[in-house]
Amino acid sequence: MALAIEGQIPAALDSALRHIEAHPRDAIVMSLPMGAFGLFAFSGMADHDQARVDLCGRYAQHYGEDWWYLTITAGR
């Protein structure tokens, strides 16, 4: 979070993705790359929408019917 606040978005995104890999059920950190104002969108990557879809798909087995996960993936 500190990296994002300091404007180091690529480093913040990398750190968040590494954390999610180690702790896939950490919905707080998983939410950071998501959304129109998330780390993917502000990272400068052209395909940030697809990156969000891919991230959700990669960890779907860890969430099942979790309400938060279903909300974040609605419409994808």
GROMACS elastic network, one bead per residue, 0.5 to 0.9 nm:
[ bonds ]
;  ai    aj funct       b0    kb
    1     4     6  0.52289   500
    1     5     6  0.63130   500
    1     6     6  0.86426   500
    1    12     6  0.68034   500
    1    16     6  0.84858   500
    1    29     6  0.87776   500
    1    32     6  0.85189   500
    2     5     6  0.50663   500
    2     6     6  0.60839   500
    2     7     6  0.86545   500
    2     8     6  0.86230   500
    2    12     6  0.78459   500
    3     6     6  0.50715   500
    3     7     6  0.63563   500
    3     8     6  0.51012   500
    3     9     6  0.66857   500
    3    10     6  0.87761   500
    3    11     6  0.66238   500
    3    12     6  0.50202   500
    3    13     6  0.87599   500
    3    15     6  0.86959   500
    4     7     6  0.50682   500
    4     8     6  0.53777   500
    4     9     6  0.51670   500
    4    10     6  0.84547   500
    4    11     6  0.79079   500
    4    12     6  0.53295   500
    4    13     6  0.80770   500
    4    39     6  0.78769   500
    5     8     6  0.74492   500
    5     9     6  0.83611   500
    5    12     6  0.89280   500
    6     9     6  0.81657   500
    7    10     6  0.88011   500
    7    12     6  0.85511   500
    8    11     6  0.55293   500
    8    12     6  0.60696   500
    8    13     6  0.86748   500
    9    13     6  0.59992   500
    9    14     6  0.84930   500
    9    39     6  0.64551   500
    9    40     6  0.86645   500
    9    42     6  0.68907   500
    9    43     6  0.57287   500
    9    44     6  0.89655   500
   10    13     6  0.51409   500
   10    14     6  0.61571   500
   10    15     6  0.85723   500
   10    39     6  0.79439   500
   10    40     6  0.87624   500
   10    42     6  0.86495   500
   10    43     6  0.57311   500
   10    44     6  0.85814   500
   11    14     6  0.50669   500
   11    15     6  0.60585   500
   11    16     6  0.85231   500
   12    15     6  0.50972   500
   12    16     6  0.60739   500
   12    17     6  0.85929   500
   12    39     6  0.74666   500
   13    16     6  0.50707   500
   13    17     6  0.61165   500
   13    18     6  0.85837   500
   13    32     6  0.81660   500
   13    33     6  0.68048   500
   13    39     6  0.57876   500
   13    40     6  0.71227   500
   13    43     6  0.75226   500
   14    17     6  0.52162   500
   14    18     6  0.62235   500
   14    19     6  0.86214   500
   15    18     6  0.51903   500
   15    19     6  0.61804   500
   15    20     6  0.86594   500
   16    19     6  0.50506   500
   16    20     6  0.61362   500
   16    21     6  0.86148   500
   16    29     6  0.62129   500
   16    30     6  0.73980   500
   16    32     6  0.74618   500
   16    33     6  0.77248   500
   16    39     6  0.89462   500
   17    20     6  0.50486   500
   17    21     6  0.61859   500
   17    22     6  0.87854   500
   17    29     6  0.84564   500
   17    30     6  0.79967   500
   17    33     6  0.84268   500
   17    55     6  0.89040   500
   18    21     6  0.51066   500
   18    22     6  0.65275   500
   18    23     6  0.86217   500
   19    22     6  0.52179   500
   19    23     6  0.58848   500
   19    24     6  0.77277   500
   19    26     6  0.84441   500
   19    29     6  0.75650   500
   19    30     6  0.87476   500
   20    25     6  0.74878   500
   20    26     6  0.67511   500
   20    27     6  0.87009   500
   20    29     6  0.68792   500
   20    30     6  0.63591   500
   20    59     6  0.88625   500
   21    24     6  0.56582   500
   21    59     6  0.87921   500
   23    26     6  0.57390   500
   24    27     6  0.77396   500
   24    29     6  0.89722   500
   24    30     6  0.76078   500
   24    59     6  0.65350   500
   24    62     6  0.67437   500
   24    63     6  0.86781   500
   25    28     6  0.87573   500
   25    29     6  0.89276   500
   25    30     6  0.78783   500
   25    59     6  0.83601   500
   25    62     6  0.63994   500
   25    63     6  0.70260   500
   26    29     6  0.57063   500
   26    30     6  0.61227   500
   26    31     6  0.86871   500
   27    31     6  0.58868   500
   27    32     6  0.87663   500
   27    68     6  0.77881   500
   27    69     6  0.80589   500
   28    31     6  0.53389   500
   28    32     6  0.69392   500
   29    32     6  0.53415   500
   29    33     6  0.78999   500
   30    33     6  0.65592   500
   30    34     6  0.74028   500
   30    55     6  0.87804   500
   30    56     6  0.87740   500
   31    34     6  0.52388   500
   31    35     6  0.79093   500
   31    38     6  0.77209   500
   31    72     6  0.81590   500
   32    35     6  0.80933   500
   32    37     6  0.87259   500
   32    38     6  0.54740   500
   32    39     6  0.59931   500
   32    40     6  0.84057   500
   33    37     6  0.82888   500
   33    41     6  0.75469   500
   33    42     6  0.88652   500
   33    52     6  0.71990   500
   33    55     6  0.89850   500
   34    37     6  0.74256   500
   34    39     6  0.68181   500
   34    40     6  0.66831   500
   34    41     6  0.78386   500
   34    49     6  0.88103   500
   34    52     6  0.61150   500
   34    72     6  0.78805   500
   35    38     6  0.50068   500
   35    39     6  0.83013   500
   35    40     6  0.81092   500
   35    41     6  0.73678   500
   35    49     6  0.86890   500
   35    52     6  0.81707   500
   35    72     6  0.83900   500
   36    39     6  0.87931   500
   36    40     6  0.84564   500
   36    41     6  0.59966   500
   36    42     6  0.84198   500
   36    49     6  0.89417   500
   37    40     6  0.81766   500
   37    41     6  0.61095   500
   37    42     6  0.67826   500
   38    41     6  0.54508   500
   38    42     6  0.63901   500
   38    43     6  0.85432   500
   39    42     6  0.51493   500
   39    43     6  0.57416   500
   39    48     6  0.89852   500
   40    43     6  0.51082   500
   40    44     6  0.74415   500
   40    45     6  0.69307   500
   40    47     6  0.87124   500
   40    48     6  0.52493   500
   40    49     6  0.78743   500
   40    51     6  0.72010   500
   40    52     6  0.72307   500
   41    44     6  0.65559   500
   41    45     6  0.70953   500
   41    46     6  0.84711   500
   41    47     6  0.87673   500
   41    48     6  0.55901   500
   41    49     6  0.76937   500
   42    45     6  0.78122   500
   42    48     6  0.86921   500
   43    46     6  0.88800   500
   43    48     6  0.81041   500
   44    47     6  0.88710   500
   44    48     6  0.80058   500
   45    48     6  0.55632   500
   45    51     6  0.88284   500
   46    49     6  0.83217   500
   47    50     6  0.54562   500
   47    51     6  0.62857   500
   47    52     6  0.89274   500
   48    52     6  0.62922   500
   48    53     6  0.87381   500
   49    52     6  0.53126   500
   49    53     6  0.65232   500
   49    54     6  0.87668   500
   50    53     6  0.50010   500
   50    54     6  0.60405   500
   50    55     6  0.85011   500
   51    54     6  0.50377   500
   51    55     6  0.60669   500
   51    56     6  0.86194   500
   52    55     6  0.51206   500
   52    56     6  0.62325   500
   52    57     6  0.85908   500
   52    73     6  0.89869   500
   53    56     6  0.52484   500
   53    57     6  0.61819   500
   53    58     6  0.86358   500
   53    73     6  0.76600   500
   53    76     6  0.67335   500
   54    57     6  0.50653   500
   54    58     6  0.60660   500
   54    59     6  0.88657   500
   55    58     6  0.51408   500
   55    59     6  0.66576   500
   55    60     6  0.86733   500
   56    59     6  0.55534   500
   56    60     6  0.59529   500
   56    69     6  0.81461   500
   56    72     6  0.83985   500
   56    73     6  0.69680   500
   57    60     6  0.51352   500
   57    61     6  0.82585   500
   57    73     6  0.89694   500
   58    61     6  0.78490   500
   59    62     6  0.55588   500
   59    63     6  0.70939   500
   60    63     6  0.53930   500
   60    64     6  0.63330   500
   60    69     6  0.80688   500
   61    64     6  0.57752   500
   63    66     6  0.53473   500
   63    67     6  0.86819   500
   63    68     6  0.85962   500
   63    69     6  0.62678   500
   63    70     6  0.84152   500
   64    67     6  0.89054   500
   64    69     6  0.79016   500
   64    70     6  0.83312   500
   65    68     6  0.86461   500
   65    69     6  0.74142   500
   65    70     6  0.66648   500
   66    69     6  0.54156   500
   66    70     6  0.62318   500
   66    71     6  0.86775   500
   67    70     6  0.51300   500
   67    71     6  0.61212   500
   67    72     6  0.86799   500
   68    71     6  0.51200   500
   68    72     6  0.62203   500
   68    73     6  0.86442   500
   69    72     6  0.51456   500
   69    73     6  0.61264   500
   69    74     6  0.84440   500
   70    73     6  0.52522   500
   70    74     6  0.59010   500
   71    74     6  0.52114   500
   71    75     6  0.88506   500
   72    75     6  0.86659   500
   72    76     6  0.87696   500
   73    76     6  0.55359   500
